[in-house]
Amino acid sequence: MNDSFHESDHANFRSADSVSSVFANKTTVASCLHRPLTPHTAAVMGENDESEIIEHHDDEEMEKIRTPRNHSHSFLESVTSSENHGYSSTQSSHRLLAYSDALISIIATVMILPVAHTKFQDNEELKQSIRTLLTTKVAVYLMTFLIVTVAWAAHIRLFQVIERIDDTLALLNLACMMLITFLPYTFSLMATFPNDTLGILLFCACVMVIGLIQALIVLYGFGRPFLLNDQIQMSENQAYYKRRILEVIMRVPIMCLFASIFSIIFMPLSYVILAVVIFLPYISQCLKWIRSKAIGGQVEDSPDSVPFYTYHPSEPLSKERVEAFSDGVYAIVATLLILDICEDNVPDPSVVKKEFGDNLIVALQEYGPEYLAYFGSFATVGLLWFVHHSLFLHVIKATRLMGLFNTFSLAFVGGLPLAYQLTHEFPKGSRNELEAVQISCVIIFFAGLFQLAMWVTALFTERETLHPYVRYGGREHAFMLAKLSLYPCVALGTFVFTCILSRFSTSIFHMMEIGVPFAFLILRLLVRVALALIRWLFCPARNDSDSVPVEDEDSRLPINDIVT
Amino acid sequence: MNDSFHESDHANFRSADSVSSVFANKTTVASCLHRPLTPHTAAVMGENDESEIIEHHDDEEMEKIRTPRNHSHSFLESVTSSENHGYSSTQSSHRLLAYSDALISIIATVMILPVAHTKFQDNEELKQSIRTLLTTKVAVYLMTFLIVTVAWAAHIRLFQVIERIDDTLALLNLACMMLITFLPYTFSLMATFPNDTLGILLFCACVMVIGLIQALIVLYGFGRPFLLNDQIQMSENQAYYKRRILEVIMRVPIMCLFASIFSIIFMPLSYVILAVVIFLPYISQCLKWIRSKAIGGQVEDSPDSVPFYTYHPSEPLSKERVEAFSDGVYAIVATLLILDICEDNVPDPSVVKKEFGDNLIVALQEYGPEYLAYFGSFATVGLLWFVHHSLFLHVIKATRLMGLFNTFSLAFVGGLPLAYQLTHEFPKGSRNELEAVQISCVIIFFAGLFQLAMWVTALFTERETLHPYVRYGGREHAFMLAKLSLYPCVALGTFVFTCILSRFSTSIFHMMEIGVPFAFLILRLLVRVALALIRWLFCPARNDSDSVPVEDEDSRLPINDIVT
């Protein structure tokens, strides 16, 4: 068949027109609908690329009318047309953002590795060693996590304004990513050498360059308005937005410049400035709130307010990116232990021959606890992901506050493999072992609790953020509550049990590990039984008072009234 | 406002009906269109959850008509209705698959770590040490990559049949993932102890359990047909599909059962069986092709052929999942070196005080080459991702053959950080350094070449797989060719230069590192200039013969004719 080769000859001529008309259409549609088609939808629908394939279909009909000498022609024709269209290079940003999320989530969890690889002596008291050795490393991990998620939030905000990308923006974003992935290292330098200026200077340099690249991206985006968010694209105040966004972005590098200057003169001040940079949005939001309370009414109102760069707790956060980032963290955390196991736990053949009489099974029994730790942590992280997944199935819109709780939850999840590894590292019945088990319980408890907090936060503004199913009174409400509270409850229960029966702490912990997945499998059944029981107990009575027998529900009711 | 609390009371009653009617509608639509709405689209459109929110809108109107005593009522009502609807738990599988892709991509690249952490002595010859020390580790890495991607392909195939999930399937999938992540370890046991049965037994046990879980997922899916692919759901041959899919899935565990039995009797045979398992699809496809050539015509034709489990090279592979998997691999590979740097390259304060006179900058200069290696490998991996991203923007459908080339490309990408680390590890001007640089070039060359191969493969069936822009003669065709061939060409050029000017090998390599990102930035300009030059040279002459002056294009033309 020769057709396949010639078909695009005519398509070339016509696609030039059709593409520009498509863009014209898009603009018209954009002005009618508020948000006609997010780039994400467009990207995924692109699986069949319907929108653009349809426009080319009639061109393909033309292929019947062709001349044999088009061979050499077609290629050169394409050259001519390709020069006229800057538009053709415009792409959906979906995959770029997914890749950025993957990179940032890996970097956020990286600093747990130095913590996890801290070696403990068996005879040493865990409490003591944790206090002396781990505090710095854990602090570095948590601060890195916080800083990287702040950078991530800034990245989300930036690409909520710039919704379409081209090659230049993709490359600029990669440069930005490279610097973000270097941040943890500068931070660990700062933690190890708190009195040396090098760490803080490096950190400030990175942040300043990141800020400059982001400003460059904004300038580039506003120079090519078809890359922008439709709302801004349609707005008449583009110049205002540009100035406002640049102001917000440049605030951080300028603060860092001051911090780096002060680091030479007076170190502590530069640390204070850096802390201010991180908490700036929260502080400014607080100040604004106080001011609005004091004066009354909105103080500073923008010409037409766009929900970007407001730092308001209910500012929307791309739900898809929160999911992608969480997926990345859960995935890397789930596999952290197998990374270690694959590298370290394959015994040396000569050692096996010498010490274990060529019996591999006996040699591997030495590593037994580590396999157990791997499967335990994988299962726990996997199930916490499952809960997160179930919650976000019913979330329509994610807000900044939900994002914050999500970050806290993920920070605890990051510590899980370490805790599990500790649990299986100490001799049976020792005080260390008990404490390791209890630390694991505490970490699981908080990881689960912050997930629950996300839902509770969402319930405050349930009309905007939640699917009707899981709103108060929704069909899945009780089931969602059960899912979200299973891990905190189980962790709390295990913690209490290990306090009472400290001798059997590990057995209790193992039983929890094995039991929880099955509890999730039959959770729907359990919820039904529990609810049927509640109904049977209270329904015949039909008490008209407000004291509904479900403990968590009615307590939220008055708050709900206050907020909305 | 009390409204928000009461609004869902009535919604509860009605949603019960509306949900089932929505499902009924969906089925009707599905029978009209071939593939009405992929679950991915649905999932992403779920950002605003339009489809389901619309159906609840009229329910929310009802909220005005309500009685005050609905308080205790609503919750118990929700209990009743939730029992009737198994449907409500049905979810889009989009995020589950993204998480699985993230896990599998991490696991696929994990086994490069033992290779990367192999310590070299400076005085030792690289060639020798590579031959003796690295061969096994590299082999393990490549085999793991292959096996994990085979498991991944099976996972894609499975979830192309089952398009919607519920909680049980999500949990079963997590169990499956846990076993897949354990595969690399069993494999490295097999490689370290080739004569011990334990490794092969563990491997077979894992594969068998994975197979059983997959069979369970299929049985569960066919037991609840609303979870299935619309095409199968509508088909009258459901029983046939079920049998056929189960046959294909169970083939692997059964082979593994034999392998594990033979491992006790006669080891080599079990290795042969395992090799057959991996290459089974390719072998059976080959046999089928030979048979069809010998007999003529299609030998075995299914009642109505569905493009699943055919193992045909043009069998569709979910484009989104190929992207997600590739993103995961690129992201983890890009950050592999920073993982090491963060952990190992923070000097001990006491050492700095003693050896470097408290001068941190001098102490850090020791690690200089490693930072260089990090930035170099991040940039190269990032740019290879960029090329991949550009290519897949224009890919409509991914086929198995393209997936295979993608896997090969990714396997080479995984080796990049190692190569870069080697490049900067040896003393300047040594023979080792030259070889390390050349190995880096070879790896980059093949990583880029297989990306180019993907595009060439796609061009053979360009009507189905490619967007008109990048088809032969399309507007972006020349630009895409330039993008895809930039890295192979540069790598080849660097390789040749280092052979000639072996003394300056590192400088040449560094210049390439710095130059390539800028080359990508101005690539569009370069292509235009080159094409203008070609046009200027050949266009005025208008030679009507078939010898089009673009070297790569016309050679593909006759092949194109033969294939289509």
Boltz contact constraints between the chains, C-beta under 6 A:
constraints:
  - contact:
      token1: [A, 1]
      token2: [B, 564]
      max_distance: 6.0
  - contact:
      token1: [A, 4]
      token2: [B, 463]
      max_distance: 6.0
  - contact:
      token1: [A, 4]
      token2: [B, 564]
      max_distance: 6.0
  - contact:
      token1: [A, 5]
      token2: [B, 472]
      max_distance: 6.0
  - contact:
      token1: [A, 5]
      token2: [B, 560]
      max_distance: 6.0
  - contact:
      token1: [A, 8]
      token2: [B, 468]
      max_distance: 6.0
  - contact:
      token1: [A, 8]
      token2: [B, 471]
      max_distance: 6.0
  - contact:
      token1: [A, 8]
      token2: [B, 473]
      max_distance: 6.0
  - contact:
      token1: [A, 8]
      token2: [B, 474]
      max_distance: 6.0
  - contact:
      token1: [A, 9]
      token2: [B, 473]
      max_distance: 6.0
  - contact:
      token1: [A, 11]
      token2: [B, 468]
      max_distance: 6.0
  - contact:
      token1: [A, 40]
      token2: [B, 44]
      max_distance: 6.0
  - contact:
      token1: [A, 41]
      token2: [B, 44]
      max_distance: 6.0
  - contact:
      token1: [A, 41]
      token2: [B, 45]
      max_distance: 6.0
  - contact:
      token1: [A, 44]
      token2: [B, 40]
      max_distance: 6.0
  - contact:
      token1: [A, 44]
      token2: [B, 41]
      max_distance: 6.0
  - contact:
      token1: [A, 44]
      token2: [B, 44]
      max_distance: 6.0
  - contact:
      token1: [A, 45]
      token2: [B, 41]
      max_distance: 6.0
  - contact:
      token1: [A, 47]
      token2: [B, 319]
      max_distance: 6.0
  - contact:
      token1: [A, 49]
      token2: [B, 396]
      max_distance: 6.0
  - contact:
      token1: [A, 56]
      token2: [B, 468]
      max_distance: 6.0
  - contact:
      token1: [A, 69]
      token2: [B, 544]
      max_distance: 6.0
  - contact:
      token1: [A, 72]
      token2: [B, 548]
      max_distance: 6.0
  - contact:
      token1: [A, 74]
      token2: [B, 473]
      max_distance: 6.0
  - contact:
      token1: [A, 76]
      token2: [B, 535]
      max_distance: 6.0
  - contact:
      token1: [A, 76]
      token2: [B, 539]
      max_distance: 6.0
  - contact:
      token1: [A, 78]
      token2: [B, 473]
      max_distance: 6.0
  - contact:
      token1: [A, 78]
      token2: [B, 475]
      max_distance: 6.0
  - contact:
      token1: [A, 79]
      token2: [B, 531]
      max_distance: 6.0
  - contact:
      token1: [A, 79]
      token2: [B, 535]
      max_distance: 6.0
  - contact:
      token1: [A, 81]
      token2: [B, 475]
      max_distance: 6.0
  - contact:
      token1: [A, 82]
      token2: [B, 475]
      max_distance: 6.0
  - contact:
      token1: [A, 83]
      token2: [B, 528]
      max_distance: 6.0
  - contact:
      token1: [A, 91]
      token2: [B, 393]
      max_distance: 6.0
  - contact:
      token1: [A, 95]
      token2: [B, 323]
      max_distance: 6.0
  - contact:
      token1: [A, 95]
      token2: [B, 389]
      max_distance: 6.0
  - contact:
      token1: [A, 98]
      token2: [B, 327]
      max_distance: 6.0
  - contact:
      token1: [A, 99]
      token2: [B, 327]
      max_distance: 6.0
  - contact:
      token1: [A, 102]
      token2: [B, 327]
      max_distance: 6.0
  - contact:
      token1: [A, 102]
      token2: [B, 331]
      max_distance: 6.0
  - contact:
      token1: [A, 103]
      token2: [B, 331]
      max_distance: 6.0
  - contact:
      token1: [A, 106]
      token2: [B, 335]
      max_distance: 6.0
  - contact:
      token1: [A, 110]
      token2: [B, 339]
      max_distance: 6.0
  - contact:
      token1: [A, 110]
      token2: [B, 342]
      max_distance: 6.0
  - contact:
      token1: [A, 113]
      token2: [B, 343]
      max_distance: 6.0
  - contact:
      token1: [A, 114]
      token2: [B, 343]
      max_distance: 6.0
  - contact:
      token1: [A, 170]
      token2: [B, 386]
      max_distance: 6.0
  - contact:
      token1: [A, 171]
      token2: [B, 521]
      max_distance: 6.0
  - contact:
      token1: [A, 174]
      token2: [B, 382]
      max_distance: 6.0
  - contact:
      token1: [A, 178]
      token2: [B, 378]
      max_distance: 6.0
  - contact:
      token1: [A, 181]
      token2: [B, 335]
      max_distance: 6.0
  - contact:
      token1: [A, 181]
      token2: [B, 338]
      max_distance: 6.0
  - contact:
      token1: [A, 184]
      token2: [B, 342]
      max_distance: 6.0
  - contact:
      token1: [A, 185]
      token2: [B, 341]
      max_distance: 6.0
  - contact:
      token1: [A, 185]
      token2: [B, 342]
      max_distance: 6.0
  - contact:
      token1: [A, 188]
      token2: [B, 346]
      max_distance: 6.0
  - contact:
      token1: [A, 192]
      token2: [B, 346]
      max_distance: 6.0
  - contact:
      token1: [A, 193]
      token2: [B, 360]
      max_distance: 6.0
  - contact:
      token1: [A, 196]
      token2: [B, 360]
      max_distance: 6.0
  - contact:
      token1: [A, 198]
      token2: [B, 360]
      max_distance: 6.0
  - contact:
      token1: [A, 198]
      token2: [B, 361]
      max_distance: 6.0
  - contact:
      token1: [A, 319]
      token2: [B, 47]
      max_distance: 6.0
  - contact:
      token1: [A, 323]
      token2: [B, 95]
      max_distance: 6.0
  - contact:
      token1: [A, 327]
      token2: [B, 98]
      max_distance: 6.0
  - contact:
      token1: [A, 327]
      token2: [B, 99]
      max_distance: 6.0
  - contact:
      token1: [A, 327]
      token2: [B, 102]
      max_distance: 6.0
  - contact:
      token1: [A, 331]
      token2: [B, 102]
      max_distance: 6.0
  - contact:
      token1: [A, 331]
      token2: [B, 103]
      max_distance: 6.0
  - contact:
      token1: [A, 335]
      token2: [B, 106]
      max_distance: 6.0
  - contact:
      token1: [A, 335]
      token2: [B, 181]
      max_distance: 6.0
  - contact:
      token1: [A, 338]
      token2: [B, 181]
      max_distance: 6.0
  - contact:
      token1: [A, 339]
      token2: [B, 110]
      max_distance: 6.0
  - contact:
      token1: [A, 341]
      token2: [B, 185]
      max_distance: 6.0
  - contact:
      token1: [A, 342]
      token2: [B, 110]
      max_distance: 6.0
  - contact:
      token1: [A, 342]
      token2: [B, 184]
      max_distance: 6.0
  - contact:
      token1: [A, 342]
      token2: [B, 185]
      max_distance: 6.0
  - contact:
      token1: [A, 343]
      token2: [B, 113]
      max_distance: 6.0
  - contact:
      token1: [A, 343]
      token2: [B, 114]
      max_distance: 6.0
  - contact:
      token1: [A, 346]
      token2: [B, 188]
      max_distance: 6.0
  - contact:
      token1: [A, 346]
      token2: [B, 192]
      max_distance: 6.0
  - contact:
      token1: [A, 360]
      token2: [B, 193]
      max_distance: 6.0
  - contact:
      token1: [A, 360]
      token2: [B, 196]
      max_distance: 6.0
  - contact:
      token1: [A, 360]
      token2: [B, 198]
      max_distance: 6.0
  - contact:
      token1: [A, 361]
      token2: [B, 198]
      max_distance: 6.0
  - contact:
      token1: [A, 378]
      token2: [B, 178]
      max_distance: 6.0
  - contact:
      token1: [A, 382]
      token2: [B, 174]
      max_distance: 6.0
  - contact:
      token1: [A, 386]
      token2: [B, 170]
      max_distance: 6.0
  - contact:
      token1: [A, 389]
      token2: [B, 95]
      max_distance: 6.0
  - contact:
      token1: [A, 393]
      token2: [B, 91]
      max_distance: 6.0
  - contact:
      token1: [A, 396]
      token2: [B, 49]
      max_distance: 6.0
  - contact:
      token1: [A, 467]
      token2: [B, 49]
      max_distance: 6.0
  - contact:
      token1: [A, 468]
      token2: [B, 8]
      max_distance: 6.0
  - contact:
      token1: [A, 468]
      token2: [B, 11]
      max_distance: 6.0
  - contact:
      token1: [A, 468]
      token2: [B, 56]
      max_distance: 6.0
  - contact:
      token1: [A, 471]
      token2: [B, 8]
      max_distance: 6.0
  - contact:
      token1: [A, 472]
      token2: [B, 5]
      max_distance: 6.0
  - contact:
      token1: [A, 473]
      token2: [B, 8]
      max_distance: 6.0
  - contact:
      token1: [A, 473]
      token2: [B, 74]
      max_distance: 6.0
  - contact:
      token1: [A, 473]
      token2: [B, 78]
      max_distance: 6.0
  - contact:
      token1: [A, 474]
      token2: [B, 8]
      max_distance: 6.0
  - contact:
      token1: [A, 475]
      token2: [B, 78]
      max_distance: 6.0
  - contact:
      token1: [A, 475]
      token2: [B, 81]
      max_distance: 6.0
  - contact:
      token1: [A, 475]
      token2: [B, 82]
      max_distance: 6.0
  - contact:
      token1: [A, 521]
      token2: [B, 171]
      max_distance: 6.0
  - contact:
      token1: [A, 528]
      token2: [B, 83]
      max_distance: 6.0
  - contact:
      token1: [A, 531]
      token2: [B, 79]
      max_distance: 6.0
  - contact:
      token1: [A, 535]
      token2: [B, 76]
      max_distance: 6.0
  - contact:
      token1: [A, 535]
      token2: [B, 79]
      max_distance: 6.0
  - contact:
      token1: [A, 539]
      token2: [B, 76]
      max_distance: 6.0
  - contact:
      token1: [A, 544]
      token2: [B, 69]
      max_distance: 6.0
  - contact:
      token1: [A, 548]
      token2: [B, 72]
      max_distance: 6.0
  - contact:
      token1: [A, 560]
      token2: [B, 5]
      max_distance: 6.0
  - contact:
      token1: [A, 564]
      token2: [B, 1]
      max_distance: 6.0
  - contact:
      token1: [A, 564]
      token2: [B, 4]
      max_distance: 6.0
